[in-house]
Amino acid sequence: MSGATTGDVRRGRRVILWRHGQTSWNLERRFQGSTDIELTDDGIGQARRAARLLASLRPDAIIASDLKRATATAQELGVLTGLDISYDDSLRETYAGQWQGLTHDEIIARFGEQYAAWKRGEPVRRGGGELETEVADRAAPVVLRHADKLPDDGTLVVVSHGGTIRTTIGRLLGLDSRDWESLGGLSNCCWSVLGDGARGWRLLEHNAGTLPEPVLGDDD
């Protein structure tokens, strides 16, 4: 949670958590994790369209994962706003070990029990990688640190990855980690908005930005 109390005079801060644009591995339903995959041409187009919408919200700061698909997405907003971008490897996607590079079907075929346990909400080191709580442990403090620097009613844009965004939202809302999956995934270049209220962070929007689109490989 944000640590805000009823005596905290700073209200109205917003955090926009924006997923990167489309990659070829998204289209193939191939688990990227921390593998550094670039945007497709369509992904660049998605980032440019979304950046125009987000620029209209007049953000005060932009932070981003240092993986190429996130940096390229963030740069589209940086160009429009003139803001410098702060890159942080703590905002990278979940490291998923042996799952990385495999398609959805291949993961189920090779790691069926592990996949089923993860979907049940059990703590699982997918492919021998990170726990979701460990991802939140590294990403959420970075988001909070930058949010604390905002002016009253300020807006922070965080450019990251589907799984990292979901775990960060879950942590900031104070949800039990078993319930994070209930937040659902983000489509490429869509975003969620958290608002800082009297009792902490609240989810104001989720998977916003376009007409409904399929979620392609949201944990990457």
N, CA, C and O of each residue as an XYZ file, in Angstrom:
880
protein
N       0.842     -1.191      0.000
C       0.000      0.000      0.000
C       0.876      1.240      0.000
O       2.088      1.149      0.197
N       0.270      2.394     -0.219
C       1.054      3.613     -0.382
C       1.552      4.190      0.926
O       2.445      5.037      0.927
N       0.976      3.735      2.067
C       1.357      4.315      3.329
C       0.627      5.602      3.630
O       0.912      6.240      4.643
N      -0.322      6.013      2.771
C      -1.072      7.235      3.010
C      -1.978      7.072      4.216
O      -2.498      5.984      4.463
N      -2.168      8.133      4.960
C      -3.071      8.126      6.104
C      -4.092      9.227      5.916
O      -3.991     10.031      4.990
N      -5.087      9.258      6.811
C      -6.125     10.282      6.704
C      -5.557     11.675      6.913
O      -6.193     12.667      6.558
N      -4.360     11.753      7.488
C      -3.755     13.061      7.700
C      -2.863     13.510      6.558
O      -2.338     14.623      6.579
N      -2.688     12.660      5.569
C      -1.836     12.989      4.422
C      -2.585     13.940      3.494
O      -3.663     13.614      2.996
N      -2.006     15.122      3.266
C      -2.712     16.132      2.479
C      -2.541     15.907      0.983
O      -3.216     16.554      0.183
N      -1.637     14.989      0.586
C      -1.397     14.781     -0.839
C      -2.441     13.810     -1.377
O      -2.448     12.632     -1.018
N      -3.318     14.306     -2.233
C      -4.384     13.490     -2.806
C      -4.410     13.671     -4.315
O      -3.908     14.662     -4.845
N      -4.979     12.739     -4.971
C      -5.182     12.869     -6.397
C      -4.041     12.393     -7.266
O      -4.120     12.504     -8.489
N      -2.974     11.862     -6.671
C      -1.895     11.322     -7.488
C      -2.394     10.102     -8.261
O      -3.209      9.326     -7.762
N      -1.892      9.948     -9.484
C      -2.270      8.803    -10.312
C      -1.027      8.075    -10.794
O       0.000      8.691    -11.082
N      -1.135      6.758    -10.878
C      -0.096      5.932    -11.477
C      -0.733      5.167    -12.634
O      -1.678      4.402    -12.441
N      -0.204      5.382    -13.830
C      -0.681      4.683    -15.025
C       0.337      3.605    -15.366
O       1.489      3.907    -15.676
N      -0.089      2.350    -15.309
C       0.785      1.219    -15.599
C       0.469      0.739    -17.011
O      -0.599      0.182    -17.266
N       1.410      0.964    -17.921
C       1.203      0.810    -19.357
C       2.008     -0.368    -19.886
O       3.231     -0.401    -19.752
N       1.326     -1.328    -20.483
C       2.015     -2.481    -21.052
C       2.618     -2.126    -22.412
O       2.060     -1.320    -23.157
N       3.744     -2.726    -22.721
C       4.438     -2.493    -23.992
C       3.612     -2.947    -25.193
O       2.615     -3.656    -25.052
N       4.048     -2.523    -26.372
C       3.395     -2.919    -27.613
C       3.691     -4.357    -28.012
O       4.448     -5.068    -27.351
N       3.086     -4.750    -29.084
C       3.149     -6.128    -29.578
C       4.559     -6.532    -30.023
O       5.301     -5.738    -30.601
N       4.898     -7.777    -29.739
C       6.132     -8.388    -30.241
C       5.771     -9.637    -31.045
O       4.639    -10.119    -30.993
N       6.751    -10.147    -31.786
C       6.502    -11.376    -32.546
C       6.217    -12.550    -31.615
O       5.432    -13.436    -31.953
N       6.845    -12.557    -30.457
C       6.599    -13.646    -29.512
C       5.199    -13.558    -28.906
O       4.608    -14.586    -28.576
N       4.668    -12.363    -28.757
C       3.271    -12.242    -28.320
C       2.353    -12.929    -29.317
O       1.462    -13.686    -28.932
N       2.574    -12.665    -30.594
C       1.737    -13.245    -31.640
C       1.825    -14.770    -31.648
O       0.845    -15.456    -31.940
N       2.997    -15.288    -31.328
C       3.201    -16.734    -31.306
C       2.799    -17.370    -29.978
O       2.922    -18.581    -29.795
N       2.313    -16.530    -29.044
C       1.994    -16.983    -27.683
C       3.210    -17.666    -27.059
O       3.103    -18.719    -26.431
N       4.355    -17.040    -27.251
C       5.622    -17.568    -26.748
C       6.018    -16.772    -25.510
O       6.041    -15.542    -25.541
N       6.326    -17.464    -24.430
C       6.613    -16.797    -23.164
C       7.943    -16.061    -23.239
O       8.993    -16.675    -23.428
N       7.891    -14.750    -23.091
C       9.103    -13.937    -23.202
C       9.842    -13.843    -21.877
O      11.058    -14.031    -21.832
N       9.127    -13.555    -20.803
C       9.798    -13.324    -19.536
C      10.815    -12.206    -19.682
O      10.497    -11.131    -20.189
N      12.038    -12.460    -19.237
C      13.067    -11.425    -19.286
C      13.861    -11.446    -20.595
O      14.825    -10.693    -20.736
N      13.471    -12.301    -21.562
C      14.121    -12.292    -22.871
C      13.858    -10.953    -23.544
O      12.744    -10.433    -23.496
N      14.892    -10.399    -24.173
C      14.803     -9.026    -24.684
C      14.345     -9.032    -26.145
O      15.168     -9.088    -27.058
N      13.039     -8.975    -26.357
C      12.434     -9.042    -27.682
C      11.951     -7.652    -28.099
O      11.384     -6.918    -27.289
N      12.179     -7.293    -29.367
C      11.793     -5.970    -29.855
C      10.325     -5.937    -30.293
O       9.694     -6.976    -30.486
N       9.806     -4.731    -30.442
C       8.460     -4.541    -30.957
C       8.383     -4.889    -32.438
O       9.356     -4.724    -33.174
N       7.225     -5.369    -32.867
C       6.930     -5.474    -34.293
C       6.574     -4.086    -34.826
O       6.419     -3.141    -34.053
N       6.445     -3.969    -36.144
C       5.982     -2.704    -36.722
C       4.603     -2.342    -36.181
O       4.329     -1.175    -35.898
N       3.729     -3.354    -36.036
C       2.413     -3.090    -35.457
C       2.535     -2.636    -34.010
O       1.763     -1.792    -33.555
N       3.501     -3.191    -33.287
C       3.711     -2.791    -31.903
C       4.137     -1.342    -31.788
O       3.714     -0.632    -30.875
N       4.983     -0.900    -32.724
C       5.389      0.508    -32.738
C       4.179      1.393    -33.015
O       4.012      2.439    -32.388
N       3.335      0.971    -33.955
C       2.118      1.723    -34.240
C       1.192      1.792    -33.035
O       0.604      2.837    -32.758
N       1.064      0.685    -32.321
C       0.244      0.680    -31.104
C       0.786      1.687    -30.088
O       0.026      2.436    -29.474
N       2.103      1.694    -29.922
C       2.717      2.601    -28.956
C       2.479      4.058    -29.336
O       2.222      4.891    -28.468
N       2.560      4.364    -30.604
C       2.354      5.746    -31.039
C       0.917      6.190    -30.818
O       0.667      7.311    -30.375
N      -0.027      5.306    -31.128
C      -1.439      5.669    -30.917
C      -1.746      5.849    -29.430
O      -2.402      6.812    -29.033
N      -1.267      4.920    -28.625
C      -1.530      5.013    -27.189
C      -0.834      6.221    -26.576
O      -1.377      6.866    -25.679
N       0.370      6.529    -27.061
C       1.114      7.671    -26.522
C       0.356      8.971    -26.717
O       0.409      9.854    -25.861
N      -0.346      9.098    -27.832
C      -1.115     10.321    -28.057
C      -2.204     10.480    -27.004
O      -2.468     11.589    -26.539
N      -2.832      9.376    -26.632
C      -3.864      9.433    -25.596
C      -3.247      9.756    -24.236
O      -3.748     10.608    -23.503
N      -2.165      9.073    -23.911
C      -1.550      9.279    -22.602
C      -0.930     10.671    -22.473
O      -0.928     11.247    -21.385
N      -0.411     11.208    -23.562
C       0.162     12.555    -23.510
C      -0.895     13.587    -23.143
O      -0.596     14.597    -22.507
N      -2.139     13.322    -23.552
C      -3.220     14.262    -23.239
C      -3.514     14.318    -21.746
O      -4.165     15.253    -21.279
N      -3.043     13.326    -20.990
C      -3.228     13.320    -19.537
C      -2.149     14.115    -18.818
O      -2.174     14.240    -17.594
N      -1.208     14.649    -19.576
C      -0.140     15.506    -19.054
C       0.629     14.853    -17.895
O       0.627     15.367    -16.776
N       1.279     13.726    -18.171
C       2.047     13.073    -17.102
C       3.207     13.937    -16.630
O       3.741     14.756    -17.378
N       3.579     13.735    -15.379
C       4.690     14.472    -14.787
C       5.998     13.708    -14.856
O       7.071     14.307    -14.792
N       5.921     12.383    -14.988
C       7.132     11.562    -15.002
C       6.839     10.246    -15.714
O       5.706      9.764    -15.729
N       7.900      9.674    -16.309
C       7.812      8.384    -16.991
C       8.948      7.508    -16.502
O      10.107      7.924    -16.507
N       8.619      6.296    -16.078
C       9.640      5.302    -15.759
C       9.338      4.052    -16.574
O       8.190      3.815    -16.951
N      10.365      3.253    -16.846
C      10.162      2.107    -17.732
C      11.145      0.988    -17.429
O      12.248      1.220    -16.935
N      10.723     -0.217    -17.735
C      11.617     -1.365    -17.807
C      12.702     -1.071    -18.846
O      12.479     -0.331    -19.804
N      13.871     -1.663    -18.638
C      14.961     -1.428    -19.577
C      14.993     -2.445    -20.721
O      15.929     -2.425    -21.521
N      13.998     -3.334    -20.821
C      13.931     -4.254    -21.951
C      13.437     -3.502    -23.187
O      12.641     -2.570    -23.072
N      13.908     -3.908    -24.367
C      13.695     -3.149    -25.597
C      12.224     -2.868    -25.885
O      11.877     -1.771    -26.322
N      11.362     -3.844    -25.644
C       9.950     -3.652    -25.976
C       9.305     -2.587    -25.101
O       8.362     -1.919    -25.525
N       9.808     -2.427    -23.887
C       9.295     -1.378    -23.000
C       9.950     -0.031    -23.293
O       9.280      1.002    -23.282
N      11.253     -0.040    -23.554
C      11.925      1.238    -23.814
C      11.393      1.884    -25.094
O      11.191      3.097    -25.141
N      11.167      1.070    -26.135
C      10.644      1.627    -27.385
C       9.245      2.187    -27.199
O       8.898      3.212    -27.785
N       8.442      1.516    -26.383
C       7.090      2.007    -26.085
C       7.161      3.320    -25.321
O       6.470      4.280    -25.660
N       7.990      3.361    -24.298
C       8.120      4.572    -23.476
C       8.624      5.754    -24.293
O       8.198      6.888    -24.074
N       9.520      5.498    -25.224
C      10.106      6.594    -26.005
C       9.067      7.327    -26.846
O       9.204      8.524    -27.100
N       8.029      6.615    -27.279
C       6.966      7.286    -28.036
C       6.275      8.342    -27.183
O       5.928      9.412    -27.682
N       6.073      8.052    -25.910
C       5.468      9.037    -25.007
C       6.468     10.128    -24.652
O       6.104     11.296    -24.522
N       7.717      9.743    -24.499
C       8.734     10.741    -24.190
C       8.854     11.798    -25.267
O       9.024     12.980    -24.966
N       8.767     11.378    -26.534
C       8.852     12.320    -27.649
C       7.719     13.340    -27.582
O       7.938     14.531    -27.808
N       6.518     12.879    -27.274
C       5.352     13.770    -27.262
C       5.323     14.694    -26.054
O       4.840     15.822    -26.146
N       5.836     14.224    -24.925
C       5.750     15.016    -23.694
C       7.004     15.823    -23.401
O       6.962     16.777    -22.624
N       8.128     15.444    -24.022
C       9.389     16.097    -23.709
C       9.982     15.673    -22.379
O      10.959     16.267    -21.922
N       9.404     14.644    -21.742
C       9.887     14.178    -20.445
C      11.051     13.216    -20.624
O      11.076     12.422    -21.564
N      12.015     13.295    -19.709
C      13.060     12.291    -19.653
C      12.464     10.998    -19.103
O      11.519     11.025    -18.314
N      13.022      9.877    -19.522
C      12.536      8.570    -19.067
C      13.577      7.956    -18.151
O      14.765      7.928    -18.473
N      13.121      7.464    -17.004
C      13.995      6.771    -16.068
C      13.813      5.271    -16.262
O      12.712      4.747    -16.095
N      14.902      4.579    -16.616
C      14.829      3.141    -16.875
C      15.315      2.371    -15.645
O      16.276      2.767    -14.986
N      14.634      1.266    -15.353
C      14.961      0.499    -14.151
C      14.753     -0.981    -14.436
O      13.670     -1.391    -14.853
N      15.795     -1.787    -14.211
C      15.654     -3.216    -14.473
C      14.729     -3.914    -13.471
O      14.350     -5.066    -13.686
N      14.367     -3.243    -12.396
C      13.408     -3.816    -11.448
C      11.998     -3.885    -12.022
O      11.131     -4.558    -11.464
N      11.766     -3.191    -13.138
C      10.459     -3.206    -13.783
C      10.383     -4.237    -14.907
O       9.399     -4.275    -15.646
N      11.418     -5.077    -15.041
C      11.400     -6.121    -16.064
C      10.311     -7.152    -15.786
O       9.770     -7.242    -14.684
N      10.009     -7.929    -16.831
C       9.050     -9.013    -16.680
C       9.648    -10.126    -15.817
O      10.863    -10.206    -15.635
N       8.784    -10.969    -15.300
C       9.173    -12.116    -14.496
C      10.196    -12.991    -15.218
O      10.006    -13.354    -16.378
N      11.276    -13.322    -14.521
C      12.201    -14.310    -15.066
C      11.579    -15.685    -14.872
O      11.246    -16.068    -13.751
N      11.424    -16.428    -15.970
C      10.704    -17.703    -15.909
C      11.543    -18.888    -16.373
O      10.988    -19.898    -16.805
N      12.853    -18.785    -16.293
C      13.721    -19.924    -16.513
C      13.405    -20.721    -17.762
O      13.422    -20.187    -18.871
N      13.117    -22.002    -17.578
C      12.903    -22.919    -18.697
C      11.625    -22.638    -19.477
O      11.456    -23.152    -20.582
N      10.740    -21.846    -18.933
C       9.524    -21.493    -19.677
C       9.815    -20.502    -20.795
O       9.090    -20.457    -21.788
N      10.853    -19.720    -20.644
C      11.109    -18.643    -21.589
C      11.438    -19.194    -22.977
O      12.281    -20.080    -23.123
N      10.771    -18.665    -23.973
C      10.950    -19.111    -25.340
C       9.990    -20.202    -25.763
O       9.910    -20.532    -26.947
N       9.254    -20.770    -24.807
C       8.288    -21.822    -25.126
C       6.928    -21.213    -25.437
O       6.568    -20.166    -24.898
N       6.179    -21.873    -26.307
C       4.801    -21.454    -26.558
C       3.912    -21.906    -25.411
O       4.305    -22.724    -24.579
N       2.699    -21.352    -25.388
C       1.734    -21.726    -24.362
C       1.502    -23.235    -24.363
O       1.501    -23.868    -23.307
N       1.309    -23.803    -25.536
C       1.050    -25.245    -25.631
C       2.256    -26.064    -25.175
O       2.097    -27.106    -24.538
N       3.463    -25.593    -25.503
C       4.671    -26.310    -25.082
C       4.831    -26.284    -23.571
O       5.259    -27.270    -22.971
N       4.488    -25.158    -22.953
C       4.570    -25.064    -21.489
C       3.616    -26.071    -20.848
O       3.995    -26.775    -19.912
N       2.394    -26.140    -21.339
C       1.422    -27.072    -20.778
C       1.877    -28.519    -20.969
O       1.705    -29.353    -20.081
N       2.459    -28.808    -22.132
C       2.911    -30.173    -22.411
C       4.085    -30.576    -21.532
O       4.148    -31.718    -21.077
N       5.011    -29.663    -21.285
C       6.231    -30.010    -20.555
C       6.132    -29.750    -19.051
O       6.775    -30.426    -18.248
N       5.318    -28.762    -18.688
C       5.241    -28.352    -17.280
C       3.786    -28.276    -16.821
O       3.387    -27.329    -16.143
N       3.005    -29.277    -17.195
C       1.567    -29.240    -16.940
C       1.196    -29.057    -15.480
O       0.339    -28.234    -15.157
N       1.828    -29.814    -14.594
C       1.493    -29.721    -13.172
C       1.879    -28.351    -12.611
O       1.144    -27.753    -11.825
N       3.035    -27.879    -13.030
C       3.501    -26.563    -12.571
C       2.555    -25.469    -13.068
O       2.202    -24.560    -12.316
N       2.152    -25.558    -14.317
C       1.239    -24.578    -14.897
C      -0.104    -24.589    -14.161
O      -0.649    -23.532    -13.844
N      -0.638    -25.794    -13.889
C      -1.921    -25.901    -13.199
C      -1.841    -25.327    -11.786
O      -2.774    -24.663    -11.333
N      -0.735    -25.577    -11.090
C      -0.560    -25.037     -9.738
C      -0.504    -23.514     -9.761
O      -1.067    -22.851     -8.889
N       0.176    -22.966    -10.755
C       0.245    -21.506    -10.887
C      -1.144    -20.924    -11.118
O      -1.508    -19.921    -10.504
N      -1.918    -21.546    -11.996
C      -3.263    -21.054    -12.273
C      -4.178    -21.177    -11.056
O      -5.149    -20.429    -10.938
N      -3.885    -22.102    -10.162
C      -4.672    -22.222     -8.921
C      -4.291    -21.158     -7.901
O      -4.933    -21.042     -6.857
N      -3.268    -20.393     -8.188
C      -2.848    -19.342     -7.277
C      -1.781    -19.768     -6.293
O      -1.499    -19.050     -5.334
N      -1.183    -20.927     -6.517
C      -0.126    -21.390     -5.634
C       1.190    -20.702     -5.995
O       1.405    -20.368     -7.160
N       2.083    -20.483     -5.010
C       3.381    -19.885     -5.327
C       4.229    -20.862     -6.122
O       4.580    -21.932     -5.623
N       4.555    -20.507     -7.336
C       5.270    -21.403     -8.249
C       6.445    -20.654     -8.878
O       6.298    -19.522     -9.338
N       7.596    -21.293     -8.892
C       8.752    -20.764     -9.620
C       8.663    -21.320    -11.033
O       9.245    -22.359    -11.346
N       7.934    -20.621    -11.870
C       7.718    -21.095    -13.222
C       9.044    -21.280    -13.950
O       9.823    -20.338    -14.093
N       9.289    -22.503    -14.409
C      10.536    -22.804    -15.093
C      11.766    -22.663    -14.213
O      12.884    -22.587    -14.723
N      11.578    -22.628    -12.900
C      12.693    -22.421    -11.982
C      13.038    -20.959    -11.776
O      14.096    -20.639    -11.233
N      12.153    -20.065    -12.206
C      12.418    -18.632    -12.119
C      11.864    -17.980    -10.860
O      11.844    -18.578     -9.784
N      11.414    -16.736    -11.019
C      10.951    -15.938     -9.879
C       9.531    -16.294     -9.454
O       8.706    -16.710    -10.268
N       9.269    -16.124     -8.179
C       7.902    -16.127     -7.678
C       7.253    -14.795     -8.024
O       7.940    -13.781     -8.147
N       5.941    -14.792     -8.181
C       5.245    -13.532     -8.451
C       5.447    -12.535     -7.314
O       5.557    -11.332     -7.551
N       5.495    -13.036     -6.079
C       5.709    -12.126     -4.945
C       7.092    -11.488     -5.007
O       7.270    -10.356     -4.557
N       8.069    -12.196     -5.558
C       9.405    -11.625     -5.696
C       9.423    -10.531     -6.763
O      10.149     -9.544     -6.642
N       8.620    -10.718     -7.804
C       8.498     -9.669     -8.822
C       7.904     -8.407     -8.191
O       8.389     -7.299     -8.420
N       6.851     -8.590     -7.396
C       6.243     -7.445     -6.706
C       7.217     -6.806     -5.729
O       7.229     -5.585     -5.566
N       8.034     -7.629     -5.078
C       9.023     -7.107     -4.119
C      10.008     -6.158     -4.788
O      10.467     -5.203     -4.161
N      10.341     -6.406     -6.055
C      11.317     -5.535     -6.722
C      10.663     -4.382     -7.466
O      11.234     -3.295     -7.552
N       9.457     -4.611     -8.011
C       8.832     -3.586     -8.853
C       8.022     -2.561     -8.063
O       8.122     -1.362     -8.321
N       7.230     -3.017     -7.116
C       6.341     -2.096     -6.401
C       7.091     -0.975     -5.678
O       6.642      0.170     -5.735
N       8.212     -1.250     -4.999
C       8.924     -0.144     -4.342
C       9.419      0.925     -5.312
O       9.451      2.107     -4.969
N       9.808      0.514     -6.527
C      10.249      1.491     -7.531
C       9.087      2.405     -7.914
O       9.250      3.622     -8.007
N       7.922      1.814     -8.133
C       6.741      2.609     -8.480
C       6.402      3.568     -7.352
O       6.133      4.744     -7.596
N       6.414      3.080     -6.127
C       6.076      3.937     -4.990
C       7.092      5.059     -4.809
O       6.723      6.192     -4.501
N       8.352      4.749     -4.996
C       9.386      5.778     -4.826
C       9.190      6.924     -5.804
O       9.330      8.091     -5.436
N       8.868      6.596     -7.044
C       8.648      7.643     -8.034
C       7.299      8.339     -7.818
O       7.176      9.539     -8.064
N       6.297      7.597     -7.364
C       5.005      8.219     -7.074
C       5.121      9.229     -5.938
O       4.442     10.256     -5.936
N       5.984      8.931     -4.979
C       6.168      9.844     -3.849
C       6.803     11.169     -4.260
O       6.720     12.153     -3.526
N       7.434     11.195     -5.430
C       8.055     12.432     -5.916
C       7.072     13.310     -6.684
O       7.397     14.444     -7.035
N       5.887     12.798     -6.945
C       4.912     13.553     -7.741
C       4.393     14.769     -6.989
O       4.324     14.755     -5.760
N       4.032     15.805     -7.704
C       3.314     16.909     -7.068
C       1.890     16.487     -6.729
O       1.433     15.433     -7.172
N       1.190     17.294     -5.952
C      -0.225     17.025     -5.706
C      -0.942     16.902     -7.045
O      -0.731     17.710     -7.950
N      -1.786     15.890     -7.161
C      -2.540     15.633     -8.400
C      -1.642     15.257     -9.573
O      -2.065     15.346    -10.726
N      -0.404     14.836     -9.296
C       0.523     14.472    -10.358
C       0.249     13.091    -10.921
O      -0.471     12.292    -10.324
N       0.839     12.819    -12.089
C       0.638     11.557    -12.793
C       1.971     10.938    -13.185
O       2.821     11.591    -13.789
N       2.139      9.673    -12.833
C       3.314      8.892    -13.188
C       2.909      7.819    -14.185
O       1.924      7.114    -13.965
N       3.653      7.683    -15.280
C       3.437      6.594    -16.228
C       4.556      5.571    -16.050
O       5.740      5.905    -16.100
N       4.152      4.317    -15.841
C       5.080      3.207    -15.658
C       4.937      2.282    -16.861
O       3.874      1.698    -17.070
N       6.000      2.146    -17.655
C       5.946      1.300    -18.847
C       6.618     -0.031    -18.516
O       7.823     -0.089    -18.268
N       5.826     -1.088    -18.518
C       6.351     -2.364    -18.053
C       5.698     -3.509    -18.821
O       5.406     -3.380    -20.010
N       5.475     -4.614    -18.145
C       5.065     -5.864    -18.762
C       3.833     -6.424    -18.055
O       3.563     -6.101    -16.898
N       3.087     -7.277    -18.780
C       1.804     -7.734    -18.253
C       1.873     -8.359    -16.880
O       1.112     -7.985    -15.988
N       2.789     -9.322    -16.694
C       2.880     -9.985    -15.403
C       3.357     -9.058    -14.305
O       2.827     -9.081    -13.195
N       4.347     -8.249    -14.604
C       4.879     -7.316    -13.603
C       3.840     -6.280    -13.219
O       3.724     -5.916    -12.048
N       3.091     -5.808    -14.186
C       2.042     -4.835    -13.877
C       0.984     -5.461    -12.979
O       0.557     -4.842    -12.004
N       0.558     -6.673    -13.294
C      -0.483     -7.308    -12.480
C      -0.017     -7.529    -11.040
O      -0.764     -7.268    -10.097
N       1.220     -8.011    -10.870
C       1.698     -8.245     -9.514
C       1.877     -6.928     -8.751
O       1.641     -6.867     -7.545
N       2.293     -5.877     -9.461
C       2.458     -4.572     -8.813
C       1.112     -4.011     -8.383
O       0.978     -3.486     -7.278
N       0.120     -4.121     -9.249
C      -1.220     -3.665     -8.871
C      -1.713     -4.435     -7.651
O      -2.217     -3.848     -6.694
N      -1.562     -5.758     -7.697
C      -2.005     -6.568     -6.568
C      -1.345     -6.158     -5.268
O      -1.999     -6.078     -4.228
N      -0.044     -5.899     -5.328
C       0.679     -5.498     -4.120
C       0.205     -4.124     -3.632
O      -0.021     -3.947     -2.435
N       0.050     -3.159     -4.530
C      -0.337     -1.811     -4.109
C      -1.769     -1.768     -3.599
O      -2.101     -0.931     -2.759
N      -2.618     -2.654     -4.093
C      -3.997     -2.708     -3.598
C      -4.115     -3.513     -2.312
O      -5.172     -3.520     -1.682
N      -3.046     -4.187     -1.918
C      -3.077     -4.985     -0.698
C      -3.806     -6.311     -0.847
O      -4.264     -6.883      0.142
N      -3.918     -6.810     -2.093
C      -4.592     -8.081     -2.326
C      -3.673     -9.239     -1.969
O      -2.454     -9.138     -2.099
N      -4.267    -10.344     -1.517
C      -3.504    -11.560     -1.294
C      -2.957    -12.038     -2.629
O      -3.652    -11.960     -3.643
N      -1.731    -12.529     -2.646
C      -1.100    -12.935     -3.901
C      -1.894    -14.016     -4.631
O      -1.817    -14.111     -5.856
N      -2.652    -14.825     -3.905
C      -3.473    -15.859     -4.546
C      -4.566    -15.245     -5.414
O      -5.106    -15.912     -6.296
N      -4.894    -13.979     -5.167
C      -5.986    -13.321     -5.881
C      -5.507    -12.431     -7.022
O      -6.330    -11.836     -7.717
N      -4.200    -12.326     -7.230
C      -3.696    -11.407     -8.258
C      -4.165    -11.810     -9.646
O      -4.404    -10.946    -10.489
N      -4.299    -13.094     -9.894
C      -4.731    -13.563    -11.208
C      -6.129    -13.055    -11.557
O      -6.465    -12.929    -12.735
N      -6.940    -12.765    -10.550
C      -8.309    -12.301    -10.801
C      -8.345    -10.916    -11.436
O      -9.393    -10.490    -11.922
N      -7.221    -10.208    -11.440
C      -7.176     -8.894    -12.073
C      -7.258     -8.997    -13.594
O      -7.620     -8.029    -14.263
N      -6.926    -10.156    -14.137
C      -6.972    -10.303    -15.586
C      -5.761     -9.683    -16.251
O      -4.996     -8.951    -15.621
N      -5.591     -9.986    -17.541
C      -4.413     -9.531    -18.268
C      -4.620     -8.198    -18.956
O      -5.730     -7.671    -19.016
N      -3.525     -7.669    -19.472
C      -3.542     -6.430    -20.239
C      -3.247     -6.736    -21.700
O      -2.334     -7.502    -22.006
N      -4.013     -6.145    -22.592
C      -3.696     -6.222    -24.012
C      -2.467     -5.359    -24.304
O      -2.131     -4.464    -23.529
N      -1.806     -5.635    -25.420
C      -0.632     -4.838    -25.773
C      -0.981     -3.356    -25.855
O      -1.965     -2.965    -26.484
N      -0.155     -2.547    -25.206
C      -0.268     -1.086    -25.197
C      -1.534     -0.575    -24.506
O      -1.931      0.572    -24.713
N      -2.157     -1.404    -23.701
C      -3.238     -0.920    -22.832
C      -2.668     -0.672    -21.439
O      -1.526     -1.030    -21.152
N      -3.458     -0.067    -20.597
C      -2.944      0.356    -19.294
C      -4.008      0.248    -18.208
O      -5.201      0.112    -18.477
N      -3.526      0.313    -16.978
C      -4.387      0.389    -15.800
C      -4.012      1.642    -15.021
O      -2.874      2.108    -15.083
N      -4.980      2.179    -14.288
C      -4.772      3.424    -13.554
C      -5.072      3.202    -12.076
O      -6.139      2.707    -11.712
N      -4.118      3.574    -11.236
C      -4.305      3.573     -9.792
C      -4.380      5.012     -9.307
O      -3.610      5.868     -9.743
N      -5.309      5.266     -8.405
C      -5.440      6.584     -7.805
C      -5.160      6.511     -6.318
O      -5.565      5.558     -5.653
N      -4.473      7.510     -5.793
C      -4.114      7.562     -4.378
C      -5.244      8.234     -3.610
O      -5.472      9.436     -3.748
N      -5.949      7.452     -2.801
C      -7.086      7.970     -2.052
C      -6.841      7.989     -0.562
O      -5.726      7.746     -0.099
N      -7.876      8.274      0.176
C      -7.761      8.445      1.629
C      -7.315      7.165      2.328
O      -6.674      7.225      3.377
N      -7.648      6.002      1.755
C      -7.280      4.733      2.376
C      -6.261      3.953      1.549
O      -6.169      2.731      1.666
N      -5.496      4.660      0.714
C      -4.473      4.012     -0.082
C      -4.822      4.001     -1.552
O      -5.676      4.758     -2.013
N      -4.148      3.130     -2.280
C      -4.329      3.079     -3.727
C      -5.615      2.363     -4.100
O      -5.993      1.367     -3.483
N      -6.281      2.891     -5.127
C      -7.521      2.313     -5.655
C      -7.360      2.073     -7.145
O      -6.693      2.846     -7.833
N      -7.969      1.004     -7.646
C      -7.947      0.710     -9.071
C      -9.057      1.500     -9.752
O     -10.239      1.242     -9.524
N      -8.676      2.465    -10.591
C      -9.636      3.333    -11.262
C     -10.001      2.828    -12.656
O     -11.146      2.961    -13.089
N      -9.027      2.251    -13.354
C      -9.256      1.690    -14.689
C      -8.377      0.458    -14.845
O      -7.306      0.368    -14.245
N      -8.841     -0.499    -15.662
C      -8.032     -1.686    -15.910
C      -8.161     -2.099    -17.368
O      -9.267     -2.190    -17.901
N      -7.010     -2.351    -18.019
C      -6.949     -2.737    -19.427
C      -7.672     -1.719    -20.307
O      -8.453     -2.082    -21.186
N      -7.401     -0.455    -20.057
C      -8.018      0.639    -20.805
C      -7.151      1.010    -22.002
O      -5.982      0.632    -22.086
N      -7.753      1.762    -22.931
C      -6.974      2.330    -24.010
C      -7.492      2.078    -25.397
O      -7.228      2.871    -26.300
N      -8.234      0.982    -25.604
C      -8.743      0.668    -26.930
C     -10.087     -0.028    -26.774
O     -10.544     -0.294    -25.662
N     -10.708     -0.315    -27.912
C     -11.821     -1.248    -27.874
C     -11.281     -2.608    -27.450
O     -10.089     -2.867    -27.610
N     -12.139     -3.492    -26.908
C     -11.631     -4.781    -26.418
C     -10.834     -5.534    -27.470
O     -11.265     -5.682    -28.613
N      -9.645     -6.013    -27.057
C      -8.777     -6.788    -27.924
C      -8.334     -8.033    -27.170
O      -8.361     -8.044    -25.939
N      -7.927     -9.082    -27.880
C      -7.445    -10.277    -27.183
C      -6.181     -9.974    -26.414
O      -5.379     -9.137    -26.827
N      -6.001    -10.657    -25.286
C      -4.780    -10.533    -24.489
C      -3.806    -11.585    -24.978
O      -4.056    -12.781    -24.828
N      -2.695    -11.154    -25.561
C      -1.711    -12.056    -26.142
C      -0.505    -12.137    -25.224
O       0.264    -11.183    -25.113
N      -0.340    -13.274    -24.568
C       0.849    -13.493    -23.743
C       1.050    -12.422    -22.711
O       2.069    -11.731    -22.729
N       0.084    -12.260    -21.791
C       0.123    -11.102    -20.888
C       1.229    -11.190    -19.862
O       1.567    -10.175    -19.253
N       1.813    -12.367    -19.641
C       2.908    -12.486    -18.681
C       4.260    -12.321    -19.348
O       5.190    -13.085    -19.088
N       4.361    -11.333    -20.196
C       5.632    -11.122    -20.867
C       5.719     -9.722    -21.418
O       6.728     -9.357    -22.021
